[in-house]
Amino acid sequence: MAHFTQAPDHPVDTPASARLAPAAKVPTMRIPSPLCIDPAFAGLARFMQEQIPFNKHLQMRVEHLGAGSCVLRVPWSEVLIGDPTRPAVHGGVLSTLIDTTGGAAVFSRLTRIEDRVSTVDLRVDYLRPGPSEDLWCFAHVVRMGNKVAVTRMHVYAGALPEHDEDEGALATGTAVYNVVRRSESAKSS
């Protein structure tokens, strides 16, 4: 068991939590307004909607795509219900939307079409049941490295919030993606 001593400048009756510095707020990116697809990413938007079979099956739509940020929408359908007694959206739909939106945000930061992204780790926090409404997910890249990228995502029902990205979220996610720069690996071979 670890032994901690009281710092001399704090009275003995001061609780430890009062002596700790406040945690720094993690910087967040505001949800873009108005939503638009940067013309530089129009091909990526089409690819996400039309060329990935599962995205096409869910009728996923790219509502915003800019450098390091993405908003995807899944139109409401009865087949998205995971709990018919409420009814509530299936958690797998939310996690798919979170992962896909984060991946698209990372793809928007790549510099060459040959480069690839794959999910290494995905954490989803389900905050409340999803109602029978369109699902919207906002993602932004927190860190983009040479080999790894980190994103944060928020899912909403009906529409995106106007101000605070935490306001009314159904689920939040954090993901780590492996970045494979095929253009660089071809040079080193």
C-alpha positions in Angstrom: 0.0 0.0 0.0 1.3 3.4 -0.9 2.0 5.9 1.8 1.3 9.6 1.1 2.4 12.4 3.4 0.6 15.7 3.9 2.1 18.6 2.1 3.4 21.1 4.7 1.5 24.1 3.2 -1.9 22.4 3.6 -3.8 22.1 6.9 -4.3 18.5 7.9 -8.1 18.8 7.7 -8.1 19.9 4.0 -9.5 17.1 1.9 -7.2 15.8 -0.9 -9.7 16.8 -3.6 -9.4 20.4 -2.5 -5.6 20.4 -3.0 -5.7 19.1 -6.5 -5.5 21.5 -9.4 -8.7 21.6 -11.5 -8.6 19.3 -14.6 -8.0 21.1 -17.8 -11.0 21.1 -20.2 -10.3 19.1 -23.3 -10.6 21.4 -26.3 -13.6 20.7 -28.4 -14.4 21.7 -31.9 -17.7 23.3 -32.5 -20.2 21.7 -34.8 -19.8 23.4 -38.2 -22.4 25.8 -39.3 -23.6 25.8 -42.0 -23.1 22.2 -42.9 -21.3 21.7 -46.3 -19.1 19.4 -48.2 -15.7 21.0 -49.0 -15.3 20.5 -52.8 -11.9 19.0 -52.1 -13.7 16.1 -50.4 -16.6 15.6 -52.7 -15.1 12.4 -54.1 -14.6 11.0 -50.5 -18.2 11.9 -49.7 -19.5 10.0 -52.7 -17.3 7.1 -51.8 -18.6 7.0 -48.2 -22.2 7.0 -49.4 -22.1 4.9 -52.6 -19.1 2.6 -52.6 -19.2 1.2 -49.0 -22.0 -1.5 -49.1 -22.9 -1.3 -45.4 -23.1 2.5 -45.5 -25.3 2.3 -48.6 -27.5 -0.3 -46.8 -28.0 2.1 -43.9 -28.6 4.9 -46.4 -25.9 6.9 -44.6 -25.6 10.5 -45.9 -22.6 12.8 -45.7 -24.0 16.1 -44.5 -20.6 17.8 -43.8 -17.0 17.0 -44.7 -14.1 19.3 -44.1 -10.5 18.9 -43.1 -10.6 16.9 -39.9 -14.4 17.0 -39.3 -17.4 15.1 -40.6 -21.2 14.9 -40.0 -23.0 11.8 -41.1 -26.8 11.1 -41.0 -28.7 7.9 -41.0 -32.3 8.4 -41.9 -34.8 6.9 -39.5 -36.2 3.4 -40.4 -38.1 0.8 -38.4 -35.2 -1.7 -39.1 -32.9 0.3 -36.8 -34.9 -0.7 -33.8 -33.0 -2.8 -31.3 -35.6 -2.8 -28.4 -39.1 -3.0 -29.8 -40.6 -2.5 -26.3 -39.6 1.2 -26.2 -38.8 1.4 -29.3 -35.1 2.3 -29.2 -32.3 2.3 -31.7 -30.0 -0.7 -31.7 -26.6 0.1 -30.1 -24.8 -1.4 -33.1 -26.3 1.2 -35.3 -24.9 3.9 -33.0 -21.5 2.4 -32.8 -21.4 1.9 -36.6 -22.3 5.5 -37.1 -19.6 6.6 -34.6 -16.9 4.5 -36.1 -17.7 5.5 -39.7 -18.0 9.2 -39.0 -14.7 9.2 -37.1 -13.0 7.3 -40.0 -14.3 9.8 -42.5 -12.9 12.7 -40.5 -9.5 10.9 -40.4 -9.7 10.2 -44.2 -10.2 13.9 -44.8 -6.8 14.6 -43.2 -4.9 12.2 -45.5 -2.8 13.7 -48.2 -2.8 10.9 -50.8 -5.6 8.7 -52.1 -3.5 5.5 -51.7 -3.3 6.0 -47.9 -5.7 3.9 -45.7 -7.3 4.0 -42.3 -8.4 1.2 -40.1 -10.0 1.2 -36.6 -7.7 0.0 -33.8 -9.8 0.9 -30.8 -13.4 2.2 -30.4 -15.0 3.3 -27.1 -18.8 4.1 -27.2 -20.7 5.5 -24.2 -24.4 5.0 -24.6 -26.0 7.9 -22.7 -29.8 7.5 -23.4 -32.1 5.5 -25.6 -32.3 6.6 -29.2 -35.8 7.7 -30.3 -37.4 7.1 -33.7 -35.7 9.9 -35.5 -32.8 10.5 -37.9 -29.4 9.9 -36.3 -26.7 12.5 -36.7 -23.1 12.1 -35.8 -20.4 14.8 -35.6 -16.7 13.8 -35.5 -13.5 15.7 -35.3 -9.9 14.7 -35.3 -8.3 15.3 -32.0 -4.8 14.2 -33.1 -3.4 13.2 -36.4 0.0 11.5 -36.4 2.0 9.7 -39.0 0.8 6.3 -37.9 -2.2 6.9 -35.6 -5.2 9.3 -35.4 -7.6 9.9 -32.6 -11.2 11.2 -33.0 -14.1 12.2 -30.8 -17.7 11.7 -31.9 -21.2 12.7 -30.6 -24.5 11.1 -31.9 -27.8 13.0 -31.7 -31.4 12.3 -32.7 -33.5 14.5 -35.0 -30.9 17.2 -35.5 -27.5 18.5 -34.4 -27.6 20.9 -31.4 -27.2 24.6 -32.2 -24.6 25.4 -29.5 -23.0 22.9 -27.1 -21.8 19.6 -28.7 -22.5 17.7 -25.5 -26.1 18.9 -25.3 -28.6 16.0 -25.8 -26.1 13.5 -27.1 -27.5 9.9 -27.3 -23.9 8.5 -27.4 -20.4 9.7 -27.5 -17.3 7.9 -28.8 -13.6 8.0 -29.0 -11.6 6.1 -31.6 -8.1 5.3 -32.5 -7.3 4.6 -36.1 -4.2 3.1 -37.7 -3.0 5.3 -40.5 -1.2 3.4 -43.3 0.6 5.7 -45.6 1.0 3.5 -48.6 2.7 6.3 -50.5 5.6 6.3 -48.0 5.9 2.5 -47.7 6.2 2.3 -51.6 9.2 4.7 -51.4 11.0 2.7 -48.8 10.7 -0.6 -50.7 
